[in-house]
Amino acid sequence: MNYTNIFNIRNCIMLFTLAGLISCESDEYPFKTIQPVTIAESQLNGAGAEGIEKQNLVITNTADWYSLIRRMDSSMSIIYYFKESDIDFSEYTVLASFDEVRSSGGYKVRISKVVEYSGSINCTVEYESPTGIVTANLNQPFHIVKIPKSNKQIVFN
């Protein structure tokens, strides 16, 4: 076998390997970073009376949205802290993250990053603990954002 044949075989192997790698779909590489728009970031002060557990929610319709607002407003009017409450669900999806009820102030929850991959949208939620002097009242931090509507699965990390 001469060097020309070895060179051609090696090139064919590399070409097929490259073609195989390109054709593989992977969620490892971000498709697009989405900038979420904050609707509200505050805390509920009903000491858990609202009945909202620590959770992450995906809201895709007006009925579920207003149901959440009613629950949040059940012990104290919180809607005045919202930057907007009329959401066009044909254009947007609402993401909400609620922390557990805390025994003091200074805690925060934040949907800090939203990345769209080929098969899903991944949301990073960060929790912040207080530093320094804090209030001594029961509260429950939350963060609510909207993102452009998508039919992809939304996953919270």
C-alpha positions as CSV (number, residue, x, y, z in Angstrom):
1,M,0.0,0.0,0.0
2,N,1.4,3.4,-0.9
3,Y,1.3,6.6,1.0
4,T,-1.4,8.1,-1.4
5,N,-3.8,5.3,-0.5
6,I,-3.2,5.7,3.2
7,F,-3.7,9.5,2.9
8,N,-7.0,9.0,1.1
9,I,-8.2,6.4,3.6
10,R,-7.3,8.7,6.5
11,N,-9.2,11.6,4.8
12,C,-12.3,9.4,4.2
13,I,-12.3,8.4,7.9
14,M,-12.0,12.0,9.0
15,L,-14.7,13.1,6.6
16,F,-17.2,10.4,7.9
17,T,-16.4,11.2,11.5
18,L,-16.9,14.9,10.9
19,A,-20.2,14.3,9.1
20,G,-21.4,12.1,12.0
21,L,-20.5,14.7,14.6
22,I,-22.3,17.5,12.6
23,S,-25.5,15.4,12.2
24,C,-25.7,14.6,15.9
25,E,-28.1,16.9,17.8
26,S,-26.9,17.9,21.2
27,D,-28.4,20.1,24.0
28,E,-24.9,20.9,25.3
29,Y,-24.5,24.0,23.2
30,P,-26.9,26.9,23.8
31,F,-29.1,27.9,20.9
32,K,-30.0,31.3,22.4
33,T,-29.9,33.2,25.7
34,I,-33.3,34.7,26.4
35,Q,-33.6,37.9,28.4
36,P,-36.5,37.5,30.8
37,V,-38.6,40.6,31.6
38,T,-39.3,41.0,35.3
39,I,-43.0,41.4,36.2
40,A,-42.5,41.3,39.9
41,E,-39.8,40.6,42.4
42,S,-40.7,40.9,46.1
43,Q,-42.0,38.8,49.0
44,L,-45.4,37.6,50.2
45,N,-46.0,38.7,53.8
46,G,-48.9,36.5,54.8
47,A,-46.8,34.0,56.7
48,G,-47.8,31.3,54.3
49,A,-51.5,32.1,54.4
50,E,-51.5,32.3,50.6
51,G,-51.0,28.6,50.4
52,I,-48.2,28.8,47.9
53,E,-45.4,26.2,48.4
54,K,-41.8,26.5,47.4
55,Q,-42.1,25.9,43.7
56,N,-41.4,27.0,40.1
57,L,-44.3,27.6,37.8
58,V,-44.9,27.8,34.1
59,I,-48.0,29.8,33.3
60,T,-49.3,29.7,29.7
61,N,-52.9,31.1,30.0
62,T,-54.9,34.0,31.5
63,A,-57.0,31.8,33.8
64,D,-54.0,30.3,35.6
65,W,-52.3,33.7,35.7
66,Y,-55.2,35.4,37.4
67,S,-55.7,32.4,39.7
68,L,-52.1,32.9,40.9
69,I,-52.6,36.6,41.4
70,R,-55.7,36.0,43.5
71,R,-53.8,33.6,45.7
72,M,-50.9,36.0,46.1
73,D,-53.3,38.8,46.9
74,S,-55.3,36.8,49.4
75,S,-53.7,38.0,52.6
76,M,-52.2,41.3,51.4
77,S,-52.5,43.2,48.2
78,I,-49.3,42.5,46.3
79,I,-50.4,43.3,42.7
80,Y,-49.4,46.9,43.2
81,Y,-45.8,45.7,43.1
82,F,-46.3,44.2,39.6
83,K,-44.8,46.1,36.7
84,E,-47.6,44.7,34.6
85,S,-50.5,42.3,35.1
86,D,-52.2,42.0,31.7
87,I,-50.1,39.5,29.8
88,D,-50.7,38.6,26.2
89,F,-50.3,34.8,26.4
90,S,-50.4,34.5,22.6
91,E,-47.0,36.2,22.8
92,Y,-45.5,35.4,26.2
93,T,-45.1,32.6,28.8
94,V,-44.8,33.6,32.5
95,L,-42.3,31.9,34.8
96,A,-42.7,32.2,38.5
97,S,-40.4,31.0,41.3
98,F,-41.4,31.0,44.9
99,D,-39.0,30.3,47.8
100,E,-40.2,28.7,51.1
101,V,-41.7,30.9,53.8
102,R,-38.8,32.4,55.7
103,S,-38.6,33.5,59.4
104,S,-36.8,36.7,58.6
105,G,-36.2,39.2,55.8
106,G,-33.2,39.5,53.5
107,Y,-33.9,36.3,51.5
108,K,-34.3,36.5,47.7
109,V,-35.1,34.2,44.8
110,R,-34.3,35.1,41.3
111,I,-34.7,33.6,37.9
112,S,-31.3,34.6,36.8
113,K,-30.7,32.9,33.5
114,V,-32.9,31.5,30.7
115,V,-31.3,29.6,27.8
116,E,-33.1,28.1,24.8
117,Y,-31.7,24.8,23.6
118,S,-32.8,22.8,20.5
119,G,-35.3,20.8,22.6
120,S,-35.9,22.8,25.8
121,I,-35.7,26.1,27.6
122,N,-33.6,25.9,30.8
123,C,-34.1,28.4,33.6
124,T,-31.6,28.9,36.4
125,V,-33.0,29.9,39.8
126,E,-30.8,31.4,42.4
127,Y,-31.5,31.7,46.1
128,E,-29.8,34.4,48.2
129,S,-29.5,34.4,52.0
130,P,-29.4,37.6,54.1
131,T,-26.3,39.3,55.2
132,G,-26.2,41.8,58.0
133,I,-29.2,43.1,60.0
134,V,-32.6,41.8,58.8
135,T,-36.3,42.2,59.7
136,A,-37.9,39.6,61.9
137,N,-41.1,39.0,60.0
138,L,-42.3,35.9,58.1
139,N,-42.1,36.4,54.4
140,Q,-41.9,34.4,51.2
141,P,-39.6,35.6,48.4
142,F,-40.8,35.3,44.7
143,H,-39.7,36.3,41.3
144,I,-42.0,36.4,38.3
145,V,-40.8,37.0,34.7
146,K,-42.1,36.7,31.2
147,I,-40.4,35.2,28.1
148,P,-41.4,34.9,24.5
149,K,-43.9,32.1,24.0
150,S,-42.4,28.7,23.0
151,N,-43.7,25.2,22.7
152,K,-40.5,23.8,24.1
153,Q,-40.3,22.1,27.5
154,I,-39.3,24.5,30.2
155,V,-36.9,23.0,32.8
156,F,-35.9,24.7,36.1
157,N,-32.4,24.1,37.5
